[in-house]
Amino acid sequence: MKVLLVGVGGVGEAIAVIARDRPWAEQIVLADYNLDRAKEVQARLGDAKRFPVEFVDANKQEMIEALAKKYAVDLIMNACDPSFNVPIFEAAYNLGCTYMDMAMTLSEPHPQEPFKKTHIKLGDYQFERAKQWEQKGLLALVGLGVEPGMADVFARFAQDHLFDEIDEIGIRDGANIEVRGYEFAPNFSIWTTIEECLNPPIIWEKGKGWFTTAPFSEPEVFEFPEGIGKVEVVNVEHEEVLLVPRWVKCKRVT
């Protein structure tokens, strides 16, 4: 398989490093706005032919399409900030490539009642085009990172194999990660982290559907395993609440 990896930051680098040892990864094009960064990752990987470097402006769909054509890729892997999702997503559709991302298209709050009602939800742009992709025989895997992604798989596994009935699914995220020299160091896009904390969090309830609440609402102390311990968690906007109710039967998702 040939892959166009759009974005070679921390997450994109991790994808490339893991793929290096996978026989299915015939070629992975390291495409980034910062060529020096892409070359740095290429040097770590140690195979310039298998991991070529290209400049890309992820906001320009035609540039993404040109690179995908040049290397005849099968998959366009979006490892960029989700503000670039639409041009990358549409480039994959136009060229008939499989598409993957780890965070879905962005939301817009309700203009009058942002802390009560939804308006444009995370991933709405992509889900509205699902039929078009299906009719073309294409596959787009959206929100397929750790969370969203792995967490949603865990929820569906719990439904299929662990429980007869589920009342509530709560996605809880806590860590004790430290990066020397930094007071705050998220392990994904800093801009995405800021945005999801400032936007109205979304909740889903059976019979009511999706609705919003105030940022940092419903604080609770949750005890995490593996030595992390008790952490106060609050509501933030995140894709799992948009994904889980579509495929898992329950009464509430937060």
Contacts in CASP RR format, 6 or more apart in sequence:
PFRMAT RR
TARGET T0000
AUTHOR 0000-0000-0000
METHOD contacts of the structure
MODEL  1
MKVLLVGVGGVGEAIAVIARDRPWAEQIVLADYNLDRAKEVQARLGDAKR
FPVEFVDANKQEMIEALAKKYAVDLIMNACDPSFNVPIFEAAYNLGCTYM
DMAMTLSEPHPQEPFKKTHIKLGDYQFERAKQWEQKGLLALVGLGVEPGM
ADVFARFAQDHLFDEIDEIGIRDGANIEVRGYEFAPNFSIWTTIEECLNP
PIIWEKGKGWFTTAPFSEPEVFEFPEGIGKVEVVNVEHEEVLLVPRWVKC
KRVT
1 24 0 8 1.000
1 25 0 8 1.000
1 26 0 8 1.000
1 74 0 8 1.000
1 75 0 8 1.000
2 26 0 8 1.000
2 27 0 8 1.000
2 28 0 8 1.000
2 29 0 8 1.000
2 71 0 8 1.000
2 72 0 8 1.000
2 73 0 8 1.000
2 74 0 8 1.000
2 75 0 8 1.000
3 19 0 8 1.000
3 25 0 8 1.000
3 27 0 8 1.000
3 28 0 8 1.000
3 29 0 8 1.000
3 73 0 8 1.000
3 74 0 8 1.000
3 75 0 8 1.000
3 76 0 8 1.000
3 77 0 8 1.000
4 29 0 8 1.000
4 31 0 8 1.000
4 64 0 8 1.000
4 67 0 8 1.000
4 68 0 8 1.000
4 71 0 8 1.000
4 73 0 8 1.000
4 75 0 8 1.000
4 76 0 8 1.000
4 77 0 8 1.000
4 97 0 8 1.000
5 12 0 8 1.000
5 15 0 8 1.000
5 16 0 8 1.000
5 28 0 8 1.000
5 29 0 8 1.000
5 30 0 8 1.000
5 31 0 8 1.000
5 77 0 8 1.000
5 79 0 8 1.000
6 31 0 8 1.000
6 32 0 8 1.000
6 56 0 8 1.000
6 58 0 8 1.000
6 64 0 8 1.000
6 76 0 8 1.000
6 77 0 8 1.000
6 78 0 8 1.000
6 79 0 8 1.000
6 80 0 8 1.000
6 84 0 8 1.000
6 88 0 8 1.000
7 30 0 8 1.000
7 31 0 8 1.000
7 32 0 8 1.000
7 33 0 8 1.000
7 56 0 8 1.000
7 58 0 8 1.000
7 78 0 8 1.000
7 79 0 8 1.000
7 80 0 8 1.000
8 16 0 8 1.000
8 30 0 8 1.000
8 31 0 8 1.000
8 32 0 8 1.000
8 34 0 8 1.000
8 37 0 8 1.000
8 38 0 8 1.000
8 41 0 8 1.000
8 79 0 8 1.000
9 32 0 8 1.000
9 37 0 8 1.000
9 41 0 8 1.000
9 79 0 8 1.000
11 79 0 8 1.000
11 102 0 8 1.000
11 188 0 8 1.000
12 41 0 8 1.000
12 79 0 8 1.000
13 41 0 8 1.000
13 44 0 8 1.000
15 77 0 8 1.000
15 79 0 8 1.000
16 28 0 8 1.000
16 30 0 8 1.000
16 41 0 8 1.000
16 45 0 8 1.000
16 51 0 8 1.000
17 44 0 8 1.000
17 45 0 8 1.000
19 25 0 8 1.000
19 28 0 8 1.000
20 45 0 8 1.000
20 47 0 8 1.000
20 51 0 8 1.000
25 50 0 8 1.000
26 50 0 8 1.000
27 49 0 8 1.000
27 50 0 8 1.000
27 51 0 8 1.000
27 52 0 8 1.000
27 71 0 8 1.000
28 50 0 8 1.000
28 51 0 8 1.000
29 51 0 8 1.000
29 52 0 8 1.000
29 53 0 8 1.000
29 54 0 8 1.000
29 67 0 8 1.000
29 71 0 8 1.000
29 73 0 8 1.000
30 38 0 8 1.000
30 41 0 8 1.000
30 42 0 8 1.000
30 51 0 8 1.000
30 52 0 8 1.000
30 53 0 8 1.000
30 54 0 8 1.000
31 38 0 8 1.000
31 53 0 8 1.000
31 54 0 8 1.000
31 55 0 8 1.000
31 56 0 8 1.000
31 64 0 8 1.000
31 67 0 8 1.000
32 38 0 8 1.000
32 53 0 8 1.000
32 55 0 8 1.000
32 56 0 8 1.000
33 55 0 8 1.000
33 56 0 8 1.000
33 57 0 8 1.000
33 58 0 8 1.000
35 53 0 8 1.000
35 55 0 8 1.000
38 53 0 8 1.000
38 54 0 8 1.000
38 55 0 8 1.000
39 53 0 8 1.000
41 51 0 8 1.000
42 48 0 8 1.000
42 51 0 8 1.000
42 52 0 8 1.000
42 53 0 8 1.000
45 51 0 8 1.000
52 71 0 8 1.000
54 67 0 8 1.000
56 63 0 8 1.000
56 64 0 8 1.000
56 67 0 8 1.000
57 63 0 8 1.000
58 64 0 8 1.000
58 80 0 8 1.000
58 84 0 8 1.000
58 87 0 8 1.000
58 88 0 8 1.000
59 84 0 8 1.000
59 87 0 8 1.000
60 87 0 8 1.000
61 87 0 8 1.000
61 88 0 8 1.000
61 90 0 8 1.000
61 91 0 8 1.000
61 94 0 8 1.000
64 76 0 8 1.000
64 87 0 8 1.000
64 88 0 8 1.000
64 91 0 8 1.000
65 91 0 8 1.000
65 94 0 8 1.000
65 95 0 8 1.000
67 73 0 8 1.000
68 76 0 8 1.000
68 91 0 8 1.000
68 92 0 8 1.000
68 95 0 8 1.000
68 97 0 8 1.000
69 95 0 8 1.000
73 97 0 8 1.000
74 97 0 8 1.000
74 98 0 8 1.000
75 97 0 8 1.000
75 98 0 8 1.000
75 99 0 8 1.000
75 100 0 8 1.000
76 88 0 8 1.000
76 91 0 8 1.000
76 92 0 8 1.000
76 95 0 8 1.000
76 97 0 8 1.000
76 98 0 8 1.000
76 99 0 8 1.000
76 100 0 8 1.000
77 100 0 8 1.000
77 101 0 8 1.000
78 84 0 8 1.000
78 85 0 8 1.000
78 88 0 8 1.000
78 89 0 8 1.000
78 99 0 8 1.000
78 100 0 8 1.000
78 101 0 8 1.000
78 102 0 8 1.000
79 102 0 8 1.000
80 88 0 8 1.000
81 103 0 8 1.000
81 189 0 8 1.000
81 191 0 8 1.000
81 192 0 8 1.000
82 101 0 8 1.000
82 103 0 8 1.000
82 104 0 8 1.000
82 105 0 8 1.000
82 106 0 8 1.000
82 189 0 8 1.000
82 192 0 8 1.000
83 106 0 8 1.000
83 191 0 8 1.000
85 101 0 8 1.000
85 103 0 8 1.000
85 104 0 8 1.000
85 105 0 8 1.000
85 106 0 8 1.000
85 125 0 8 1.000
85 126 0 8 1.000
86 105 0 8 1.000
86 125 0 8 1.000
88 99 0 8 1.000
88 101 0 8 1.000
89 99 0 8 1.000
89 101 0 8 1.000
89 105 0 8 1.000
89 125 0 8 1.000
89 126 0 8 1.000
89 140 0 8 1.000
91 97 0 8 1.000
92 98 0 8 1.000
92 99 0 8 1.000
92 138 0 8 1.000
92 140 0 8 1.000
93 99 0 8 1.000
93 129 0 8 1.000
93 132 0 8 1.000
93 133 0 8 1.000
93 136 0 8 1.000
93 138 0 8 1.000
93 140 0 8 1.000
96 136 0 8 1.000
96 138 0 8 1.000
97 138 0 8 1.000
98 138 0 8 1.000
98 139 0 8 1.000
98 140 0 8 1.000
98 141 0 8 1.000
99 138 0 8 1.000
99 139 0 8 1.000
99 140 0 8 1.000
99 141 0 8 1.000
99 142 0 8 1.000
100 140 0 8 1.000
100 141 0 8 1.000
100 142 0 8 1.000
100 144 0 8 1.000
101 141 0 8 1.000
101 142 0 8 1.000
101 143 0 8 1.000
101 144 0 8 1.000
102 143 0 8 1.000
102 144 0 8 1.000
102 145 0 8 1.000
102 146 0 8 1.000
102 148 0 8 1.000
102 149 0 8 1.000
102 188 0 8 1.000
103 143 0 8 1.000
103 148 0 8 1.000
103 188 0 8 1.000
103 189 0 8 1.000
103 192 0 8 1.000
103 239 0 8 1.000
104 122 0 8 1.000
104 123 0 8 1.000
104 126 0 8 1.000
104 142 0 8 1.000
104 143 0 8 1.000
104 148 0 8 1.000
104 239 0 8 1.000
104 242 0 8 1.000
105 122 0 8 1.000
105 123 0 8 1.000
105 124 0 8 1.000
105 125 0 8 1.000
105 126 0 8 1.000
106 122 0 8 1.000
106 195 0 8 1.000
107 118 0 8 1.000
107 119 0 8 1.000
107 120 0 8 1.000
107 121 0 8 1.000
107 122 0 8 1.000
107 123 0 8 1.000
107 124 0 8 1.000
107 199 0 8 1.000
107 202 0 8 1.000
107 237 0 8 1.000
108 119 0 8 1.000
108 120 0 8 1.000
109 119 0 8 1.000
109 199 0 8 1.000
109 200 0 8 1.000
109 212 0 8 1.000
110 116 0 8 1.000
110 117 0 8 1.000
110 118 0 8 1.000
110 119 0 8 1.000
110 200 0 8 1.000
110 212 0 8 1.000
111 119 0 8 1.000
114 200 0 8 1.000
114 212 0 8 1.000
115 200 0 8 1.000
115 212 0 8 1.000
115 213 0 8 1.000
115 214 0 8 1.000
116 211 0 8 1.000
116 212 0 8 1.000
116 213 0 8 1.000
117 211 0 8 1.000
117 212 0 8 1.000
118 202 0 8 1.000
118 210 0 8 1.000
118 211 0 8 1.000
118 212 0 8 1.000
121 202 0 8 1.000
121 210 0 8 1.000
121 242 0 8 1.000
122 202 0 8 1.000
122 237 0 8 1.000
122 238 0 8 1.000
122 239 0 8 1.000
122 242 0 8 1.000
123 142 0 8 1.000
123 239 0 8 1.000
123 242 0 8 1.000
126 140 0 8 1.000
126 142 0 8 1.000
130 140 0 8 1.000
133 139 0 8 1.000
133 140 0 8 1.000
143 149 0 8 1.000
143 239 0 8 1.000
143 243 0 8 1.000
147 171 0 8 1.000
147 173 0 8 1.000
147 238 0 8 1.000
147 240 0 8 1.000
148 238 0 8 1.000
148 239 0 8 1.000
148 240 0 8 1.000
148 243 0 8 1.000
149 240 0 8 1.000
149 243 0 8 1.000
151 171 0 8 1.000
151 240 0 8 1.000
152 240 0 8 1.000
152 243 0 8 1.000
152 244 0 8 1.000
152 247 0 8 1.000
155 169 0 8 1.000
155 240 0 8 1.000
155 244 0 8 1.000
155 248 0 8 1.000
156 247 0 8 1.000
156 248 0 8 1.000
158 166 0 8 1.000
158 169 0 8 1.000
158 248 0 8 1.000
159 166 0 8 1.000
159 248 0 8 1.000
159 249 0 8 1.000
159 250 0 8 1.000
166 248 0 8 1.000
166 249 0 8 1.000
166 250 0 8 1.000
166 251 0 8 1.000
167 250 0 8 1.000
167 251 0 8 1.000
167 252 0 8 1.000
168 250 0 8 1.000
168 251 0 8 1.000
168 252 0 8 1.000
168 253 0 8 1.000
168 254 0 8 1.000
169 244 0 8 1.000
169 248 0 8 1.000
169 250 0 8 1.000
169 252 0 8 1.000
169 253 0 8 1.000
169 254 0 8 1.000
170 253 0 8 1.000
170 254 0 8 1.000
171 238 0 8 1.000
171 240 0 8 1.000
171 241 0 8 1.000
171 244 0 8 1.000
171 253 0 8 1.000
171 254 0 8 1.000
172 222 0 8 1.000
172 224 0 8 1.000
172 233 0 8 1.000
173 233 0 8 1.000
174 222 0 8 1.000
174 224 0 8 1.000
174 228 0 8 1.000
174 231 0 8 1.000
174 233 0 8 1.000
175 224 0 8 1.000
175 228 0 8 1.000
175 231 0 8 1.000
176 227 0 8 1.000
176 228 0 8 1.000
176 229 0 8 1.000
177 185 0 8 1.000
177 187 0 8 1.000
178 185 0 8 1.000
179 185 0 8 1.000
186 193 0 8 1.000
195 237 0 8 1.000
196 236 0 8 1.000
196 237 0 8 1.000
196 238 0 8 1.000
197 215 0 8 1.000
197 216 0 8 1.000
197 236 0 8 1.000
197 237 0 8 1.000
198 215 0 8 1.000
199 215 0 8 1.000
199 236 0 8 1.000
199 237 0 8 1.000
200 212 0 8 1.000
200 213 0 8 1.000
200 214 0 8 1.000
200 215 0 8 1.000
200 237 0 8 1.000
201 212 0 8 1.000
201 213 0 8 1.000
201 214 0 8 1.000
201 215 0 8 1.000
201 217 0 8 1.000
201 235 0 8 1.000
201 236 0 8 1.000
201 237 0 8 1.000
201 238 0 8 1.000
202 210 0 8 1.000
202 211 0 8 1.000
202 212 0 8 1.000
202 237 0 8 1.000
202 238 0 8 1.000
202 241 0 8 1.000
202 242 0 8 1.000
203 210 0 8 1.000
203 211 0 8 1.000
203 212 0 8 1.000
203 213 0 8 1.000
203 235 0 8 1.000
203 241 0 8 1.000
203 252 0 8 1.000
203 253 0 8 1.000
203 254 0 8 1.000
204 210 0 8 1.000
204 211 0 8 1.000
204 241 0 8 1.000
204 242 0 8 1.000
204 244 0 8 1.000
204 245 0 8 1.000
204 252 0 8 1.000
204 253 0 8 1.000
204 254 0 8 1.000
205 211 0 8 1.000
205 251 0 8 1.000
205 252 0 8 1.000
205 253 0 8 1.000
206 250 0 8 1.000
206 251 0 8 1.000
206 252 0 8 1.000
209 245 0 8 1.000
210 241 0 8 1.000
210 242 0 8 1.000
210 245 0 8 1.000
213 235 0 8 1.000
214 235 0 8 1.000
215 234 0 8 1.000
215 235 0 8 1.000
215 236 0 8 1.000
216 234 0 8 1.000
216 235 0 8 1.000
216 236 0 8 1.000
217 234 0 8 1.000
217 235 0 8 1.000
218 234 0 8 1.000
218 235 0 8 1.000
218 254 0 8 1.000
219 232 0 8 1.000
219 233 0 8 1.000
219 234 0 8 1.000
220 232 0 8 1.000
220 233 0 8 1.000
220 234 0 8 1.000
221 230 0 8 1.000
221 231 0 8 1.000
221 232 0 8 1.000
221 233 0 8 1.000
222 230 0 8 1.000
222 231 0 8 1.000
222 232 0 8 1.000
222 233 0 8 1.000
223 229 0 8 1.000
223 230 0 8 1.000
223 231 0 8 1.000
224 230 0 8 1.000
224 231 0 8 1.000
235 254 0 8 1.000
240 253 0 8 1.000
241 253 0 8 1.000
241 254 0 8 1.000
244 250 0 8 1.000
244 253 0 8 1.000
245 253 0 8 1.000
END
